Amino acid sequence: MKKNIDLYYFTGTGNTFIVSKKMKEVFERNGISVNLYKIEKSDPSKINLKNTIGLAFPIAGFATFPFVLDFIRLLPNANGTEIFAVDTFAGTSGGIFGYIKKILTKKGYTCIGAKGIKMPSNIFYVYKDAINNKIVEKGIEKAETYASDLVNGKSRWNRFPVLSDIFYYFSLLLLSSWKIKIGQKYFAYKLIKEKCTKCGICAKICPVQNIEMDEYPKYMLKCQYCLRCVSFCPEKALEIPFNYKKITYKAVDVKEILE
């Protein structure tokens, strides 16, 4: 690896952020300088191809969020620039690494490693804090091992063409529902006005500017279901379908999302 890494990450609940921070610690212990950049605030055309590039993101629908994929698709062509990836998931990484490797290889990048790391779920069934803390602890250990493997040249980025593509195209069907009216109708958040204090945090942290503050938060039709607003609402005034017992999860304080 080169002595400079630019690690681009997106985090919904904070899982991917703490994984990225742990990897940064390991790299820096090995004399490597690391910059962390938020994907939603970065221009893919302006990345420094002289540095090693890192990509970190959560899994959504067996792939990742459309705006994250758009960032990857819009990366400039390279001439052997090293690149690695890490994702965080509650179930499985699906075929996303295979699909991304296909894109990056065509663009001229050298894919040096990919790793999926299990972290707590933020949808369907959310565990209690004690269980989540154990999952996070194991995830951080895996992030540390993965970063060490990258430094020592032991990491791999495998691709299984047929399986990867099947998973990816299936995920597109799921993710596309977020972006059309029927998806917004059936997956939409429910605002509990009695709890809402109109603080505006949900609008400030939305990565796709889907929320506008009127008298209450107003939801547009750009949601990609990252669940940031649900996870970080201080009054738990937002609820989503399919969330058992309406328990929410976040891995960091909202201040780290706003920075």
C-alpha positions as CSV (number, residue, x, y, z in Angstrom):
1,M,0.0,0.0,0.0
2,K,1.0,3.6,-0.5
3,K,1.7,5.9,2.4
4,N,-1.4,7.9,1.9
5,I,-5.0,6.7,1.9
6,D,-8.2,8.5,1.1
7,L,-11.1,6.6,2.7
8,Y,-14.5,7.6,1.4
9,Y,-17.4,6.4,3.6
10,F,-21.1,6.6,4.1
11,T,-22.7,5.7,7.4
12,G,-26.4,5.5,8.3
13,T,-26.4,4.6,11.9
14,G,-22.7,5.1,12.6
15,N,-21.7,1.4,12.1
16,T,-19.6,2.1,9.0
17,F,-18.1,5.2,10.6
18,I,-16.7,3.4,13.6
19,V,-15.3,0.6,11.3
20,S,-13.6,3.3,9.2
21,K,-12.2,5.0,12.3
22,K,-10.7,1.7,13.6
23,M,-9.1,1.0,10.2
24,K,-7.7,4.5,10.2
25,E,-6.1,3.8,13.6
26,V,-4.5,0.7,12.3
27,F,-3.2,2.3,9.2
28,E,-1.7,5.2,11.1
29,R,0.0,2.9,13.5
30,N,1.8,1.5,10.5
31,G,3.0,4.9,9.3
32,I,0.2,5.5,6.8
33,S,-1.6,8.8,6.6
34,V,-5.4,8.6,6.3
35,N,-8.0,11.1,5.3
36,L,-11.7,10.3,6.0
37,Y,-14.2,11.8,3.6
38,K,-18.0,11.5,3.6
39,I,-19.3,10.1,0.3
40,E,-22.4,12.3,0.4
41,K,-20.2,15.4,0.5
42,S,-17.5,14.3,-1.9
43,D,-17.0,14.8,-5.7
44,P,-15.9,11.5,-7.2
45,S,-14.3,13.2,-10.1
46,K,-11.8,15.0,-7.8
47,I,-10.3,12.0,-5.9
48,N,-6.5,11.9,-5.8
49,L,-5.5,8.9,-8.0
50,K,-1.9,9.1,-6.5
51,N,-3.2,7.8,-3.2
52,T,-4.7,4.4,-2.2
53,I,-8.5,4.8,-2.2
54,G,-10.9,3.2,0.3
55,L,-14.6,2.7,0.0
56,A,-16.8,2.0,3.1
57,F,-20.6,1.7,3.0
58,P,-23.5,-0.2,4.6
59,I,-25.4,-2.9,2.8
60,A,-29.0,-2.2,1.7
61,G,-31.1,-4.7,-0.1
62,F,-28.1,-7.0,-0.8
63,A,-26.3,-4.0,-2.4
64,T,-25.9,-0.5,-1.1
65,F,-27.7,2.8,-1.5
66,P,-28.1,4.2,-5.1
67,F,-26.2,7.4,-4.3
68,V,-23.3,5.3,-3.0
69,L,-23.3,3.3,-6.2
70,D,-23.5,6.5,-8.2
71,F,-20.4,7.8,-6.5
72,I,-18.5,4.6,-7.4
73,R,-19.7,4.6,-11.0
74,L,-18.6,8.3,-11.4
75,L,-15.0,7.7,-10.2
76,P,-12.5,8.7,-12.8
77,N,-10.5,6.3,-14.9
78,A,-7.3,5.2,-13.3
79,N,-4.0,3.6,-14.2
80,G,-3.5,1.0,-11.6
81,T,-4.6,3.1,-8.5
82,E,-5.0,0.8,-5.5
83,I,-8.5,0.6,-4.1
84,F,-10.1,-1.5,-1.3
85,A,-13.6,-1.8,0.1
86,V,-15.4,-2.6,3.3
87,D,-19.1,-2.9,4.0
88,T,-21.2,-3.4,7.1
89,F,-24.2,-5.6,7.2
90,A,-26.7,-7.3,9.5
91,G,-27.4,-10.2,7.2
92,T,-25.2,-10.7,4.1
93,S,-23.1,-8.6,1.7
94,G,-24.9,-10.2,-1.2
95,G,-23.0,-9.7,-4.5
96,I,-22.1,-6.1,-4.2
97,F,-18.3,-6.6,-4.0
98,G,-18.4,-8.6,-7.3
99,Y,-20.4,-5.9,-9.1
100,I,-18.2,-3.1,-7.8
101,K,-15.0,-4.9,-8.7
102,K,-16.3,-5.3,-12.2
103,I,-16.9,-1.5,-12.4
104,L,-13.5,-0.6,-10.9
105,T,-11.5,-3.1,-13.0
106,K,-12.9,-1.6,-16.2
107,K,-11.9,1.8,-14.9
108,G,-8.3,0.7,-14.4
109,Y,-8.1,0.3,-10.6
110,T,-6.2,-2.4,-8.8
111,C,-8.6,-4.0,-6.4
112,I,-6.5,-5.0,-3.4
113,G,-9.1,-6.1,-0.8
114,A,-12.8,-6.4,0.1
115,K,-14.3,-7.3,3.4
116,G,-17.9,-7.5,4.8
117,I,-18.2,-6.9,8.6
118,K,-21.3,-7.9,10.6
119,M,-22.7,-5.1,12.7
120,P,-26.1,-4.4,14.5
121,S,-29.2,-4.1,12.5
122,N,-31.3,-0.9,12.2
123,I,-34.4,-2.5,10.7
124,F,-36.8,-5.4,11.2
125,Y,-35.5,-6.8,14.5
126,V,-33.2,-4.5,16.5
127,Y,-31.4,-6.1,19.5
128,K,-31.0,-4.6,22.9
129,D,-27.9,-2.7,23.8
130,A,-26.0,-5.5,25.5
131,I,-26.2,-7.7,22.4
132,N,-25.5,-4.9,20.0
133,N,-22.4,-4.0,22.0
134,K,-21.0,-7.5,21.6
135,I,-21.7,-7.4,17.8
136,V,-19.9,-4.1,17.6
137,E,-16.9,-5.4,19.5
138,K,-16.5,-8.3,17.2
139,G,-17.0,-6.0,14.2
140,I,-14.2,-3.7,15.4
141,E,-11.9,-6.7,15.8
142,K,-12.6,-7.8,12.3
143,A,-12.0,-4.2,11.0
144,E,-8.6,-4.2,12.8
145,T,-7.6,-7.5,11.3
146,Y,-8.7,-6.5,7.8
147,A,-6.7,-3.2,8.0
148,S,-3.6,-5.2,9.1
149,D,-4.1,-7.6,6.2
150,L,-4.3,-4.7,3.7
151,V,-1.0,-3.3,5.1
152,N,0.7,-6.7,4.9
153,G,-0.6,-7.6,1.4
154,K,-2.7,-10.5,2.7
155,S,-6.2,-9.2,1.7
156,R,-8.1,-10.4,-1.3
157,W,-11.0,-9.1,-3.4
158,N,-12.7,-12.1,-5.0
159,R,-15.5,-12.1,-7.5
160,F,-18.0,-14.8,-8.3
161,P,-19.4,-13.6,-11.6
162,V,-22.8,-15.3,-11.9
163,L,-23.7,-15.2,-8.2
164,S,-22.5,-11.6,-7.8
165,D,-24.6,-10.4,-10.7
166,I,-27.7,-12.3,-9.6
167,F,-27.6,-10.8,-6.2
168,Y,-26.9,-7.3,-7.6
169,Y,-29.8,-7.3,-10.1
170,F,-32.1,-8.6,-7.5
171,S,-31.1,-5.8,-5.2
172,L,-31.8,-3.3,-7.9
173,L,-35.5,-4.4,-7.8
174,L,-35.6,-3.8,-4.1
175,L,-33.8,-0.5,-4.1
176,S,-35.8,0.9,-7.1
177,S,-38.9,0.7,-4.9
178,W,-37.5,3.4,-2.7
179,K,-37.4,5.8,-5.6
180,I,-41.0,5.5,-6.9
181,K,-44.3,6.5,-5.4
182,I,-45.4,3.0,-4.5
183,G,-42.2,2.5,-2.5
184,Q,-42.5,5.8,-0.7
185,K,-46.1,4.9,0.2
186,Y,-45.4,1.5,1.7
187,F,-42.0,2.1,3.2
188,A,-42.6,5.7,4.3
189,Y,-41.8,6.9,7.8
190,K,-44.6,7.8,10.2
191,L,-44.2,11.1,12.0
192,I,-45.6,11.1,15.5
193,K,-46.4,14.8,15.8
194,E,-47.0,14.6,19.5
195,K,-43.3,13.6,20.0
196,C,-41.8,15.9,17.4
197,T,-40.1,19.0,18.8
198,K,-39.3,20.4,15.3
199,C,-35.6,20.4,16.1
200,G,-34.7,19.8,12.4
201,I,-32.0,17.2,13.0
202,C,-33.6,14.8,10.6
203,A,-33.4,17.4,7.8
204,K,-29.8,18.3,8.6
205,I,-28.5,14.7,8.5
206,C,-30.4,13.4,5.5
207,P,-27.7,12.5,2.9
208,V,-30.0,13.1,-0.1
209,Q,-31.9,16.2,1.2
210,N,-35.2,14.3,1.3
211,I,-36.5,16.2,4.3
212,E,-37.5,19.8,4.4
213,M,-38.6,21.7,7.5
214,D,-42.0,23.2,7.3
215,E,-44.1,23.4,10.5
216,Y,-43.0,19.7,10.8
217,P,-40.5,17.7,8.8
218,K,-41.8,17.3,5.3
219,Y,-40.7,14.2,3.3
220,M,-40.1,14.5,-0.4
221,L,-39.8,11.6,-2.9
222,K,-36.0,11.1,-2.8
223,C,-35.7,8.8,0.2
224,Q,-33.2,5.9,-0.1
225,Y,-34.1,4.4,3.3
226,C,-30.7,4.8,5.1
227,L,-32.7,5.3,8.3
228,R,-30.5,8.1,9.6
229,C,-33.5,10.2,10.5
230,V,-35.1,7.4,12.4
231,S,-32.0,6.4,14.2
232,F,-30.9,9.8,15.4
233,C,-34.3,11.5,16.1
234,P,-33.8,12.5,19.8
235,E,-37.5,12.1,20.6
236,K,-38.1,8.9,18.6
237,A,-40.8,10.7,16.7
238,L,-40.2,8.7,13.5
239,E,-41.3,5.1,12.9
240,I,-41.0,2.8,10.0
241,P,-42.9,-0.3,8.9
242,F,-41.4,-3.7,9.6
243,N,-39.5,-2.5,12.7
244,Y,-40.3,-5.0,15.5
245,K,-41.2,-3.3,18.8
246,K,-40.2,0.1,17.2
247,I,-36.7,-0.1,18.8
248,T,-34.1,2.1,17.2
249,Y,-30.3,1.8,17.0
250,K,-27.4,4.2,16.6
251,A,-23.7,3.5,17.0
252,V,-22.4,7.1,17.5
253,D,-23.7,10.5,18.8
254,V,-25.4,12.6,16.2
255,K,-22.7,15.2,16.6
256,E,-20.3,12.9,14.7
257,I,-22.8,12.6,11.8
258,L,-23.2,16.4,11.7
259,E,-19.4,17.1,11.7
